[in-house]
Amino acid sequence: MPVDEYLTGRNYKCNNCGYEDISYGYIKGDDFLLDTYEPCDRCESRDLGWLLSVPNIDRFSERFPYFDRGLGQIVTSKKHRLDVCKEKNVVPIDGNIDFSPELSRIEKKNKEDDEIVATMQDLADNHPGYSEYRKRKEQGWKPEFKHREQNDPGVDPFNEEI
């Protein structure tokens, strides 16, 4: 096959038996070379109705141009993609990215935070220093939380008077 022809798959429904599957054949530019596509897997008929589908682009046989979501623009070749990355001062990353170390760190931090919250809740529920608070809450008291105005003159960020 010449270099400008690419193997691709298209979804079809056989007009003879109604079977639906994928048939593989070649495209040249924007033209599907229909005589290169495989016949129906069930009845061997070549009377196929082509269904709408989105082609799958993989990184090893990518076809250009395509819209690169990470870059936010259409790229026309591998070199163009590298040039755009250099222009935007980003490093191109291909393939799957392993986020497991970051995820483990976040899960560990969440567990530590949950332990702090559980400790504080235990203190509020059982510590003798909070007995008046618990008593008032049981009587229906609801605390009102008042916050100072942000950037209030006369107060520094550490809540100390100037």
DSSP file (Angstrom, degrees, kcal/mol; ACC not computed):
  #  RESIDUE AA STRUCTURE BP1 BP2  ACC     N-H-->O    O-->H-N    N-H-->O    O-->H-N    TCO  KAPPA ALPHA  PHI   PSI    X-CA   Y-CA   Z-CA
    1    1 A M              0   0    0      0, 0.0     0, 0.0     0, 0.0     0, 0.0   0.000 360.0 360.0 360.0 139.8    0.0    0.0    0.0
    2    2 A P    >   -     0   0    0      0, 0.0     3,-1.5     0, 0.0     0, 0.0  -0.266 360.0-110.5 -64.4 159.0    1.3    3.5   -0.7
    3    3 A V  T 3  S+     0   0    0      1,-0.3     0, 0.0     3,-0.0     0, 0.0   0.780 112.9  62.9 -64.7 -28.8    2.2    5.7    2.3
    4    4 A D  T 3  S+     0   0    0     24,-0.1    25,-0.8     2,-0.0     2,-0.4   0.395  88.3  84.8 -83.1   6.3   -0.7    8.1    1.8
    5    5 A E  E <   -A   28   0A   0     -3,-1.5     2,-0.4    23,-0.2    23,-0.2  -0.908  63.0-164.7-107.4 136.8   -3.3    5.3    2.5
    6    6 A Y  E     -A   27   0A   0     21,-2.4    21,-2.3    -2,-0.4     2,-0.3  -0.950  20.0-122.1-125.5 139.8   -4.2    4.4    6.0
    7    7 A L  E     +A   26   0A   0     -2,-0.4     2,-0.3    19,-0.2    19,-0.2  -0.598  42.8 161.6 -75.7 135.1   -6.0    1.4    7.5
    8    8 A T  E     -A   25   0A   0     17,-3.2    17,-2.6    -2,-0.3     2,-0.4  -0.959  32.1-124.8-148.7 164.7   -9.1    2.3    9.4
    9    9 A G  E     -A   24   0A   0     -2,-0.3     2,-0.4    15,-0.2    15,-0.2  -0.896  18.9-167.5-114.7 145.5  -12.3    0.7   10.7
   10   10 A R  E     -A   23   0A   0     13,-2.7    13,-2.8    -2,-0.4     2,-0.2  -0.994  23.5-120.9-131.9 140.1  -15.9    1.8   10.1
   11   11 A N  E     +A   22   0A   0     -2,-0.4    40,-2.4    40,-0.3     2,-0.3  -0.564  40.1 178.8 -74.7 139.7  -19.1    0.7   11.8
   12   12 A Y  E     -AB  21  50A   0      9,-2.6     9,-1.6    38,-0.2     2,-0.4  -0.939  29.8-148.1-139.0 161.6  -21.6   -0.9    9.4
   13   13 A K  E     -AB  20  49A   0     36,-2.4    36,-2.8    -2,-0.3     2,-0.3  -0.992  33.0-123.1-126.9 123.2  -25.0   -2.5    9.3
   14   14 A C  E  >  - B   0  48A   0      5,-3.1     4,-1.7    -2,-0.4    34,-0.2  -0.483  11.1-154.2 -69.3 126.8  -25.4   -5.2    6.7
   15   15 A N  T  4 S+     0   0    0     32,-2.6    -1,-0.2    -2,-0.3    33,-0.1   0.650  93.0  51.9 -74.1 -15.0  -28.3   -4.4    4.3
   16   16 A N  T  4 S+     0   0    0     31,-0.5    -1,-0.2     3,-0.1    32,-0.1   0.917 130.8   5.8 -86.8 -49.9  -28.6   -8.1    3.6
   17   17 A C  T  4 S-     0   0    0      2,-0.1    -2,-0.2    28,-0.0    -1,-0.0   0.525  91.5-119.2-117.0  -8.5  -28.8   -9.7    7.1
   18   18 A G     <  +     0   0    0     -4,-1.7    -3,-0.1     1,-0.3     2,-0.1   0.483  58.1 151.8  85.4   2.5  -29.0   -6.7    9.5
   19   19 A Y        -     0   0    0     -6,-0.1    -5,-3.1     1,-0.0     2,-0.4  -0.425  32.0-150.9 -69.5 140.0  -25.8   -7.7   11.3
   20   20 A E  E     +A   13   0A   0     -7,-0.2     2,-0.2    -2,-0.1    -7,-0.2  -0.946  36.8 116.0-115.8 135.8  -23.8   -4.8   12.9
   21   21 A D  E     -A   12   0A   0     -9,-1.6    -9,-2.6    -2,-0.4     2,-0.4  -0.862  60.8 -72.7-166.0-162.2  -20.0   -4.8   13.4
   22   22 A I  E     -A   11   0A   0     -2,-0.2     2,-0.4   -11,-0.2   -11,-0.2  -0.958  34.2-162.1-117.0 134.1  -16.8   -3.1   12.3
   23   23 A S  E     -A   10   0A   0    -13,-2.8   -13,-2.7    -2,-0.4     2,-0.4  -0.931  12.2-141.8-113.6 140.2  -15.2   -3.5    8.8
   24   24 A Y  E     +A    9   0A   0     -2,-0.4    14,-1.3   -15,-0.2     2,-0.2  -0.841  37.1 128.9-107.0 139.0  -11.6   -2.6    8.2
   25   25 A G  E     -A    8   0A   0    -17,-2.6   -17,-3.2    -2,-0.4     2,-0.3  -0.866  48.9 -75.2-162.4-165.8  -10.3   -1.0    5.0
   26   26 A Y  E     -AC   7  33A   0      7,-0.6     7,-2.6    -2,-0.2     2,-0.3  -0.776  24.9-160.1-113.3 152.1   -8.2    1.9    3.7
   27   27 A I  E     -AC   6  32A   0    -21,-2.3   -21,-2.4    -2,-0.3     2,-0.4  -0.935   4.2-158.8-121.6 152.1   -8.7    5.6    3.3
   28   28 A K  E >   -AC   5  31A   0      3,-2.8     3,-2.1    -2,-0.3     2,-0.4  -0.948  68.7 -45.8-131.2 110.1   -6.7    7.9    1.1
   29   29 A G  T 3  S-     0   0    0    -25,-0.8   -23,-0.1    -2,-0.4    -2,-0.0  -0.560 124.5 -24.5  65.8-122.1   -6.9   11.6    2.2
   30   30 A D  T 3  S+     0   0    0     -2,-0.4     2,-0.5    -3,-0.1    -1,-0.3   0.361 118.8  99.8 -99.8   3.4  -10.6   12.2    2.9
   31   31 A D  E <   -C   28   0A   0     -3,-2.1    -3,-2.8     2,-0.0     2,-0.5  -0.791  65.5-141.3 -99.8 128.9  -11.8    9.4    0.6
   32   32 A F  E     -C   27   0A   0     -2,-0.5     2,-1.4    -5,-0.2    -5,-0.2  -0.745  13.0-140.2 -82.3 128.2  -12.8    5.9    1.9
   33   33 A L  E >   -C   26   0A   0     -7,-2.6     3,-2.2    -2,-0.5    -7,-0.6  -0.689  23.6-175.2 -88.9  85.6  -11.7    3.2   -0.5
   34   34 A L  G >  S+     0   0    0     -2,-1.4     3,-1.1     1,-0.3    -1,-0.2   0.750  74.3  63.8 -61.5 -28.4  -14.9    1.2   -0.1
   35   35 A D  G 3  S+     0   0    0      1,-0.2    -1,-0.3    -3,-0.1    -2,-0.1   0.660  98.4  57.4 -71.3 -12.9  -13.6   -1.7   -2.3
   36   36 A T  G <  S+     0   0    0     -3,-2.2    -1,-0.2   -10,-0.2    -2,-0.2   0.584  84.4 103.7 -90.2 -10.7  -10.9   -2.4    0.3
   37   37 A Y  S <  S-     0   0    0     -3,-1.1   -12,-0.2    -4,-0.4   -28,-0.1  -0.442  78.5-107.7 -76.4 146.5  -13.3   -2.9    3.2
   38   38 A E        -     0   0    0    -14,-1.3     3,-0.1    -2,-0.1    -1,-0.1  -0.320  34.9-112.9 -67.8 151.1  -14.1   -6.4    4.5
   39   39 A P        -     0   0    0      0, 0.0     7,-0.2     0, 0.0    -1,-0.1  -0.210  53.9 -59.8 -75.8 175.9  -17.5   -8.0    3.7
   40   40 A C     >  -     0   0    0      5,-2.7     4,-1.6     1,-0.1   -20,-0.0  -0.296  43.1-138.4 -56.4 134.7  -20.1   -8.7    6.4
   41   41 A D  T  4 S+     0   0    0      1,-0.2    -1,-0.1     2,-0.2   -18,-0.0   0.789  98.4  43.0 -67.4 -27.9  -18.8  -11.2    9.0
   42   42 A R  T  4 S+     0   0    0      1,-0.1    -1,-0.2     3,-0.1    -2,-0.0   0.920 133.3   9.8 -87.1 -47.7  -22.1  -13.1    9.1
   43   43 A C  T  4 S-     0   0    0      2,-0.1    -2,-0.2   -24,-0.0     3,-0.1   0.414  88.6-123.7-119.5   2.3  -23.2  -13.4    5.5
   44   44 A E     <  +     0   0    0     -4,-1.6     2,-0.2     1,-0.2    -3,-0.1   0.632  58.0 151.4  65.4  15.2  -20.1  -12.2    3.4
   45   45 A S        -     0   0    0      1,-0.1    -5,-2.7    -6,-0.1    -1,-0.2  -0.496  42.1-155.5 -76.3 147.0  -22.3   -9.6    1.7
   46   46 A R        +     0   0    0     -7,-0.2     2,-1.6    -2,-0.2    -1,-0.1   0.312  68.3 105.0-100.5   5.9  -20.6   -6.4    0.5
   47   47 A D        +     0   0    0      2,-0.0   -32,-2.6    -7,-0.0   -31,-0.5  -0.628  53.8 162.7 -87.4  81.2  -23.9   -4.5    0.6
   48   48 A L  E     -B   14   0A   0     -2,-1.6     2,-0.6   -34,-0.2   -34,-0.2  -0.814  36.2-145.3-108.7 140.0  -23.1   -2.6    3.8
   49   49 A G  E     -B   13   0A   0    -36,-2.8   -36,-2.4    -2,-0.4     2,-0.4  -0.915  25.2-132.2-100.9 123.2  -24.7    0.5    5.2
   50   50 A W  E     -B   12   0A   0     -2,-0.6   -38,-0.2   -38,-0.2     2,-0.2  -0.601  18.3-149.7 -81.9 131.1  -22.1    2.7    6.9
   51   51 A L        -     0   0    0    -40,-2.4   -40,-0.3    -2,-0.4     2,-0.2  -0.640  26.5 -97.9 -96.2 153.7  -23.0    4.0   10.4
   52   52 A L        +     0   0    0     -2,-0.2     2,-0.3   -42,-0.1    -1,-0.1  -0.522  57.0 153.8 -70.2 134.5  -21.9    7.3   11.9
   53   53 A S        -     0   0    0     -2,-0.2    -3,-0.0   -42,-0.0     0, 0.0  -0.981  43.2-117.0-156.1 161.4  -18.9    6.9   14.1
   54   54 A V        -     0   0    0     -2,-0.3     2,-0.0   -44,-0.0    -2,-0.0  -0.903  35.6-121.4-103.5 126.9  -15.9    8.8   15.5
   55   55 A P        -     0   0    0      0, 0.0     2,-0.5     0, 0.0   -45,-0.1  -0.359  21.6-123.8 -67.9 148.7  -12.5    7.4   14.5
   56   56 A N        -     0   0    0    -47,-0.1     2,-0.6    -2,-0.0   -47,-0.1  -0.821  21.6-154.9 -93.5 124.1  -10.2    6.5   17.3
   57   57 A I        -     0   0    0     -2,-0.5     2,-0.3     5,-0.1     5,-0.1  -0.882  10.8-171.0-101.9 121.4   -6.8    8.3   17.1
   58   58 A D    >   -     0   0    0     -2,-0.6     3,-0.6     3,-0.1     5,-0.0  -0.789  31.8-117.9-108.2 159.9   -3.9    6.5   18.8
   59   59 A R  T 3  S+     0   0    0     -2,-0.3     3,-0.4     1,-0.2    -1,-0.1   0.673 107.4  56.5 -71.1 -18.3   -0.5    8.1   19.3
   60   60 A F  T 3  S+     0   0    0      1,-0.2    -1,-0.2     0, 0.0    -3,-0.0   0.750 122.2  21.9 -89.0 -23.8    1.4    5.6   17.1
   61   61 A S  S <  S+     0   0    0     -3,-0.6    -1,-0.2     2,-0.0    -2,-0.2  -0.166  85.8 164.4-131.9  41.1   -0.5    6.0   13.9
   62   62 A E        -     0   0    0     -3,-0.4     2,-0.4    -5,-0.1    -3,-0.1  -0.276  26.9-142.5 -65.5 146.4   -2.1    9.4   14.5
   63   63 A R        -     0   0    0      2,-0.1    14,-0.1    14,-0.0    -1,-0.1  -0.884  27.8 -99.7-110.1 140.4   -3.5   11.2   11.4
   64   64 A F  S    S+     0   0    0     -2,-0.4    12,-0.2    12,-0.1     2,-0.1  -0.791  87.1  40.8-111.5 154.0   -3.1   14.9   11.0
   65   65 A P  S    S+     0   0    0      0, 0.0     2,-0.3     0, 0.0    11,-0.2   0.617  74.0 147.0 -79.4 158.2   -4.6   17.4   11.3
   66   66 A Y  E     -D   75   0B   0      9,-1.8     9,-2.7    -2,-0.1     2,-0.6  -0.976  51.2-102.5-148.3 160.5   -6.4   16.9   14.6
   67   67 A F  E     -D   74   0B   0     -2,-0.3     2,-0.8     7,-0.2     7,-0.3  -0.760  29.0-150.9 -87.5 118.3   -7.5   19.0   17.5
   68   68 A D  E  >> -D   73   0B   0      5,-2.6     4,-2.2    -2,-0.6     5,-1.2  -0.808   4.1-162.3 -90.6 110.6   -5.2   18.7   20.5
   69   69 A R  T  45S+     0   0    0     -2,-0.8    -1,-0.2     1,-0.2     5,-0.0   0.851  87.7  54.9 -64.1 -34.7   -7.3   19.3   23.6
   70   70 A G  T  45S+     0   0    0      1,-0.2    -1,-0.2    -3,-0.1    -2,-0.0   0.880 116.6  35.9 -66.5 -37.5   -4.2   19.9   25.8
   71   71 A L  T  45S-     0   0    0     -3,-0.2    -2,-0.2     2,-0.2    -1,-0.2   0.692 102.7-132.7 -88.1 -20.7   -2.9   22.6   23.5
   72   72 A G  T  <5S+     0   0    0     -4,-2.2     2,-0.3     1,-0.2    -3,-0.2   0.782  72.1  76.8  76.1  26.5   -6.3   23.9   22.6
   73   73 A Q  E   <S-D   68   0B   0     -5,-1.2    -5,-2.6    -7,-0.1     2,-0.4  -0.977  86.3 -86.2-157.9 168.8   -5.6   24.1   18.9
   74   74 A I  E     -D   67   0B   0     -2,-0.3     2,-0.4    -7,-0.3    -7,-0.2  -0.655  38.1-158.4 -81.1 133.0   -5.4   22.1   15.7
   75   75 A V  E     -D   66   0B   0     -9,-2.7    -9,-1.8    -2,-0.4     3,-0.1  -0.903   9.7-164.2-112.7 145.3   -2.0   20.6   15.0
   76   76 A T        -     0   0    0     -2,-0.4     2,-0.3     1,-0.2   -12,-0.1   0.586  67.5  -2.0-107.1 -13.8   -0.9   19.5   11.5
   77   77 A S  S  > S-     0   0    0      1,-0.1     4,-2.3   -11,-0.1    -1,-0.2  -0.973  74.3 -96.8-164.0 170.6    2.1   17.3   12.2
   78   78 A K  H  > S+     0   0    0     -2,-0.3     4,-2.2     2,-0.2     5,-0.2   0.904 125.4  50.2 -63.0 -39.6    4.3   15.9   15.0
   79   79 A K  H  > S+     0   0    0      2,-0.2     4,-2.6     1,-0.2    -1,-0.2   0.911 109.2  51.1 -64.2 -42.2    6.8   18.7   14.3
   80   80 A H  H  > S+     0   0    0      1,-0.2     4,-2.6     2,-0.2    -1,-0.2   0.904 108.9  52.0 -61.5 -40.4    4.1   21.3   14.5
   81   81 A R  H  X S+     0   0    0     -4,-2.3     4,-2.3     2,-0.2    -2,-0.2   0.925 110.9  47.0 -61.4 -44.6    2.9   19.9   17.8
   82   82 A L  H  X S+     0   0    0     -4,-2.2     4,-2.3     2,-0.2    -2,-0.2   0.893 112.0  51.0 -63.8 -39.5    6.5   20.1   19.2
   83   83 A D  H  X S+     0   0    0     -4,-2.6     4,-2.5     2,-0.2    -2,-0.2   0.909 110.4  48.5 -63.8 -42.2    6.8   23.7   17.9
   84   84 A V  H  X S+     0   0    0     -4,-2.6     4,-2.3     2,-0.2    -2,-0.2   0.903 110.9  51.2 -64.5 -41.1    3.5   24.7   19.5
   85   85 A C  H  <>S+     0   0    0     -4,-2.3     5,-2.7     1,-0.2     4,-0.4   0.922 111.7  46.9 -61.2 -43.7    4.6   23.1   22.8
   86   86 A K  H ><5S+     0   0    0     -4,-2.3     3,-0.9     3,-0.2    -2,-0.2   0.910 111.7  51.0 -64.2 -42.1    7.8   25.1   22.7
   87   87 A E  H 3<5S+     0   0    0     -4,-2.5    -1,-0.2     1,-0.2    -2,-0.2   0.869 114.2  43.4 -62.7 -38.1    6.0   28.3   21.8
   88   88 A K  T 3<5S-     0   0    0     -4,-2.3    -1,-0.2    -5,-0.1    -2,-0.2   0.414 112.3-122.0 -88.9   1.5    3.6   27.8   24.8
   89   89 A N  T < 5 +     0   0    0     -3,-0.9     2,-0.3    -4,-0.4    -3,-0.2   0.907  67.7 130.3  59.0  45.5    6.5   26.8   27.0
   90   90 A V      < -     0   0    0     -5,-2.7    -1,-0.2    -6,-0.1    -2,-0.1  -0.895  58.7-122.1-124.7 158.0    5.0   23.4   27.9
   91   91 A V        -     0   0    0     -2,-0.3     2,-0.2    -3,-0.1    -9,-0.0  -0.877  29.3-123.9-100.4 124.4    6.5   19.9   27.8
   92   92 A P        -     0   0    0      0, 0.0     2,-0.5     0, 0.0   -10,-0.0  -0.483  26.3-166.3 -69.1 134.2    4.7   17.4   25.5
   93   93 A I        -     0   0    0     -2,-0.2     2,-0.3     2,-0.0     4,-0.1  -0.986   2.5-167.2-123.7 123.0    3.6   14.3   27.4
   94   94 A D        +     0   0    0     -2,-0.5     2,-0.1     2,-0.1     0, 0.0  -0.829  48.4   7.4-109.0 148.3    2.5   11.3   25.5
   95   95 A G  S    S-     0   0    0     -2,-0.3     2,-0.2     2,-0.1    -2,-0.0  -0.344 104.4 -18.8  87.0-165.4    0.7    8.2   26.8
   96   96 A N        -     0   0    0     -2,-0.1     2,-0.5     1,-0.0    -2,-0.1  -0.535  56.9-143.7 -81.9 144.5   -0.7    7.5   30.2
   97   97 A I        -     0   0    0     -2,-0.2     2,-0.8    -4,-0.1    -2,-0.1  -0.924  11.6-134.8-110.3 132.3    0.4    9.5   33.2
   98   98 A D        +     0   0    0     -2,-0.5     4,-0.2     1,-0.1    -2,-0.0  -0.777  28.9 169.3 -91.5 110.0    0.7    7.8   36.6
   99   99 A F     >  +     0   0    0     -2,-0.8     4,-2.5     1,-0.2     5,-0.2   0.266  44.5 110.0 -98.9   9.3   -0.8   10.0   39.3
  100  100 A S  H  > S+     0   0    0      1,-0.2     4,-2.6     2,-0.2     5,-0.2   0.846  74.0  52.8 -61.7 -36.7   -0.7    7.3   42.0
  101  101 A P  H  > S+     0   0    0      0, 0.0     4,-2.1     0, 0.0    -1,-0.2   0.936 113.4  44.2 -63.3 -41.9    2.1    9.0   44.1
  102  102 A E  H  > S+     0   0    0      2,-0.2     4,-2.3     1,-0.2    -2,-0.2   0.905 113.8  50.7 -66.0 -40.5    0.0   12.2   44.2
  103  103 A L  H  X S+     0   0    0     -4,-2.5     4,-2.7     2,-0.2    -1,-0.2   0.906 109.7  50.2 -63.8 -41.9   -3.2   10.3   45.0
  104  104 A S  H  X S+     0   0    0     -4,-2.6     4,-2.3    -5,-0.2    -1,-0.2   0.903 110.5  50.3 -62.1 -41.4   -1.5    8.4   47.8
  105  105 A R  H  X S+     0   0    0     -4,-2.1     4,-2.2     2,-0.2    -2,-0.2   0.913 112.4  46.6 -63.8 -42.7   -0.2   11.7   49.3
  106  106 A I  H  X S+     0   0    0     -4,-2.3     4,-2.6     2,-0.2    -2,-0.2   0.909 111.9  50.3 -66.8 -42.3   -3.7   13.2   49.1
  107  107 A E  H  X S+     0   0    0     -4,-2.7     4,-2.1     2,-0.2    -1,-0.2   0.890 110.6  50.1 -63.4 -38.6   -5.3   10.1   50.6
  108  108 A K  H  X S+     0   0    0     -4,-2.3     4,-2.2     2,-0.2    -2,-0.2   0.915 111.6  48.3 -64.4 -43.1   -2.8   10.2   53.5
  109  109 A K  H  X S+     0   0    0     -4,-2.2     4,-2.6     1,-0.2    -2,-0.2   0.904 110.8  51.0 -63.9 -42.1   -3.5   13.9   54.1
  110  110 A N  H  X S+     0   0    0     -4,-2.6     4,-2.4     2,-0.2    -1,-0.2   0.889 109.6  50.5 -62.5 -38.9   -7.3   13.3   54.1
  111  111 A K  H  X S+     0   0    0     -4,-2.1     4,-2.0     2,-0.2    -2,-0.2   0.916 111.0  48.5 -65.2 -42.8   -6.8   10.4   56.6
  112  112 A E  H  X S+     0   0    0     -4,-2.2     4,-1.9     1,-0.2    -2,-0.2   0.914 112.0  49.2 -62.6 -42.4   -4.8   12.7   58.9
  113  113 A D  H  X S+     0   0    0     -4,-2.6     4,-2.4     1,-0.2    -2,-0.2   0.895 109.1  52.4 -63.9 -40.2   -7.4   15.5   58.6
  114  114 A D  H  X S+     0   0    0     -4,-2.4     4,-2.4     1,-0.2    -1,-0.2   0.878 108.3  51.5 -63.0 -37.5  -10.2   13.0   59.4
  115  115 A E  H  X S+     0   0    0     -4,-2.0     4,-2.3     2,-0.2    -1,-0.2   0.893 109.3  49.8 -66.5 -39.1   -8.3   11.9   62.5
  116  116 A I  H  X S+     0   0    0     -4,-1.9     4,-2.5     2,-0.2    -2,-0.2   0.923 111.8  48.1 -63.5 -44.5   -7.9   15.6   63.7
  117  117 A V  H  X S+     0   0    0     -4,-2.4     4,-2.5     1,-0.2    -2,-0.2   0.909 111.3  50.3 -63.3 -41.8  -11.7   16.1   63.1
  118  118 A A  H  X S+     0   0    0     -4,-2.4     4,-2.3     2,-0.2    -1,-0.2   0.898 110.9  49.4 -63.7 -39.9  -12.5   13.0   65.1
  119  119 A T  H  X S+     0   0    0     -4,-2.3     4,-2.3     2,-0.2    -2,-0.2   0.926 112.2  47.5 -63.3 -45.4  -10.2   14.1   67.9
  120  120 A M  H  X S+     0   0    0     -4,-2.5     4,-2.5     1,-0.2    -2,-0.2   0.893 112.1  49.7 -64.4 -39.4  -11.8   17.5   68.1
  121  121 A Q  H  X S+     0   0    0     -4,-2.5     4,-2.1     2,-0.2    -1,-0.2   0.902 109.8  51.3 -65.6 -40.2  -15.3   16.0   68.0
  122  122 A D  H  X S+     0   0    0     -4,-2.3     4,-2.1     2,-0.2     5,-0.4   0.906 110.6  49.2 -62.3 -41.5  -14.4   13.6   70.8
  123  123 A L  H  X S+     0   0    0     -4,-2.3     4,-2.2     1,-0.2     7,-0.3   0.938 111.5  48.1 -63.0 -45.5  -13.1   16.6   72.9
  124  124 A A  H  < S+     0   0    0     -4,-2.5    -1,-0.2     1,-0.2    -2,-0.2   0.847 117.5  43.1 -63.6 -32.4  -16.3   18.6   72.2
  125  125 A D  H  < S+     0   0    0     -4,-2.1    -1,-0.2    -5,-0.2    -2,-0.2   0.779 133.0  12.5 -83.0 -27.4  -18.4   15.6   73.2
  126  126 A N  H  < S+     0   0    0     -4,-2.1    -3,-0.2    -5,-0.2    -2,-0.2   0.665  88.7 107.1-128.3 -22.5  -16.5   14.4   76.3
  127  127 A H    ><  -     0   0    0     -4,-2.2     3,-1.6    -5,-0.4     4,-0.0  -0.404  63.9-134.7 -69.8 137.6  -13.9   16.9   77.6
  128  128 A P  G >  S+     0   0    0      0, 0.0     3,-1.6     0, 0.0     4,-0.3   0.776 101.6  68.0 -62.5 -25.6  -14.9   18.6   80.9
  129  129 A G  G 3  S+     0   0    0      1,-0.3     3,-0.2     2,-0.1     4,-0.2   0.707 101.0  47.8 -67.3 -18.0  -13.8   21.9   79.5
  130  130 A Y  G <> S+     0   0    0     -3,-1.6     4,-2.5    -7,-0.3    -1,-0.3   0.213  78.4 106.0-104.7  14.1  -16.7   21.8   77.0
  131  131 A S  H <> S+     0   0    0     -3,-1.6     4,-2.5     1,-0.2     5,-0.2   0.902  80.8  49.1 -63.5 -41.0  -19.4   20.9   79.6
  132  132 A E  H  > S+     0   0    0     -4,-0.3     4,-2.5    -3,-0.2    -1,-0.2   0.911 111.3  51.0 -64.0 -41.2  -20.9   24.4   79.6
  133  133 A Y  H  > S+     0   0    0      1,-0.2     4,-2.2     2,-0.2    -2,-0.2   0.932 111.9  46.2 -60.0 -47.8  -21.0   24.4   75.8
  134  134 A R  H  X S+     0   0    0     -4,-2.5     4,-2.1     1,-0.2    -2,-0.2   0.897 111.8  51.9 -63.3 -40.5  -22.7   21.0   75.7
  135  135 A K  H  X S+     0   0    0     -4,-2.5     4,-1.1     1,-0.2    -2,-0.2   0.923 111.6  45.8 -62.9 -45.4  -25.2   22.0   78.3
  136  136 A R  H  <>S+     0   0    0     -4,-2.5     5,-2.4     1,-0.2    -1,-0.2   0.875 110.9  53.4 -66.8 -37.6  -26.2   25.2   76.4
  137  137 A K  H ><5S+     0   0    0     -4,-2.2     3,-1.5     1,-0.2    -1,-0.2   0.899 106.2  52.9 -63.8 -39.7  -26.4   23.3   73.1
  138  138 A E  H 3<5S+     0   0    0     -4,-2.1    -1,-0.2     1,-0.3    -2,-0.2   0.796 104.7  56.5 -64.9 -27.8  -28.8   20.8   74.7
  139  139 A Q  T 3<5S-     0   0    0     -4,-1.1    -1,-0.3    -3,-0.2    -2,-0.2   0.443 128.6 -97.4 -83.8  -0.1  -31.0   23.8   75.8
  140  140 A G  T < 5S+     0   0    0     -3,-1.5    -3,-0.2     1,-0.3     2,-0.1   0.483  70.1 152.9 102.0   3.3  -31.3   24.9   72.2
  141  141 A W      < -     0   0    0     -5,-2.4    -1,-0.3    -6,-0.1    -2,-0.0  -0.452  25.8-162.7 -68.6 137.1  -28.5   27.6   72.1
  142  142 A K        -     0   0    0     -2,-0.1     2,-0.0     2,-0.0    -1,-0.0  -0.982  18.7-126.8-121.9 121.8  -27.0   28.1   68.6
  143  143 A P        -     0   0    0      0, 0.0     2,-0.6     0, 0.0     0, 0.0  -0.359  15.3-141.5 -66.7 144.0  -23.7   29.9   68.5
  144  144 A E        -     0   0    0     -2,-0.0     2,-0.6     2,-0.0    -2,-0.0  -0.933  11.8-150.8-105.9 122.0  -23.4   32.9   66.2
  145  145 A F        -     0   0    0     -2,-0.6     2,-0.5     2,-0.0     0, 0.0  -0.822  11.8-167.8 -96.2 124.3  -20.2   33.2   64.4
  146  146 A K        -     0   0    0     -2,-0.6     2,-0.4     0, 0.0    -2,-0.0  -0.942   2.1-161.1-115.0 130.8  -19.1   36.7   63.5
  147  147 A H        -     0   0    0     -2,-0.5     3,-0.1     1,-0.0     2,-0.1  -0.856  20.0-118.6-109.7 144.4  -16.2   37.4   61.1
  148  148 A R        -     0   0    0     -2,-0.4     2,-0.1     1,-0.1     3,-0.1  -0.386  41.8 -90.3 -73.4 158.4  -14.3   40.6   60.9
  149  149 A E    >   -     0   0    0      1,-0.1     3,-1.2    -2,-0.1     2,-0.1  -0.432  47.6-106.0 -66.0 141.9  -14.4   42.6   57.7
  150  150 A Q  T 3  S+     0   0    0      1,-0.3    -1,-0.1    -2,-0.1    -3,-0.0  -0.474 101.9   8.5 -69.7 141.6  -11.6   41.6   55.3
  151  151 A N  T 3  S+     0   0    0      1,-0.2    -1,-0.3    -2,-0.1    -2,-0.1   0.814  86.8 176.8  56.6  33.8   -8.8   44.2   55.1
  152  152 A D    X   -     0   0    0     -3,-1.2     3,-1.6     1,-0.1    -1,-0.2  -0.530  33.2-116.5 -68.3 125.0  -10.4   46.1   57.9
  153  153 A P  T 3  S+     0   0    0      0, 0.0     3,-0.1     0, 0.0    -1,-0.1  -0.375  99.4  34.2 -63.8 142.1   -8.1   49.1   58.8
  154  154 A G  T 3  S+     0   0    0      1,-0.2     8,-1.4    -2,-0.0     2,-0.4   0.366 103.0  86.7  95.6  -4.4   -6.6   48.8   62.2
  155  155 A V  B <   -E  161   0C   0     -3,-1.6     6,-0.2     6,-0.2    -1,-0.2  -0.992  64.1-150.5-130.1 127.8   -6.3   45.0   62.2
  156  156 A D    >   -     0   0    0      4,-1.9     3,-2.0    -2,-0.4     4,-0.2  -0.444  38.5 -95.0 -89.7 171.3   -3.4   43.2   60.8
  157  157 A P  T 3  S+     0   0    0      0, 0.0    -1,-0.1     0, 0.0    -2,-0.0   0.659 123.0  60.5 -61.8 -14.5   -3.6   39.7   59.3
  158  158 A F  T 3  S-     0   0    0      2,-0.2     3,-0.1     3,-0.0    -2,-0.0   0.167 116.5-110.4 -99.2  19.2   -2.7   38.1   62.6
  159  159 A N  S <  S+     0   0    0     -3,-2.0     2,-0.4     1,-0.2    -4,-0.0   0.805  74.7 134.8  59.5  33.2   -5.7   39.6   64.4
  160  160 A E        -     0   0    0     -4,-0.2    -4,-1.9     2,-0.0    -1,-0.2  -0.909  60.5-110.8-112.2 141.8   -3.6   42.0   66.4
  161  161 A E  B      E  155   0C   0     -2,-0.4    -6,-0.2    -6,-0.2    -7,-0.0  -0.396 360.0 360.0 -66.3 144.1   -4.4   45.6   66.9
  162  162 A I              0   0    0     -8,-1.4    -1,-0.1    -2,-0.1    -7,-0.1   0.454 360.0 360.0 -86.9 360.0   -2.1   48.0   65.2
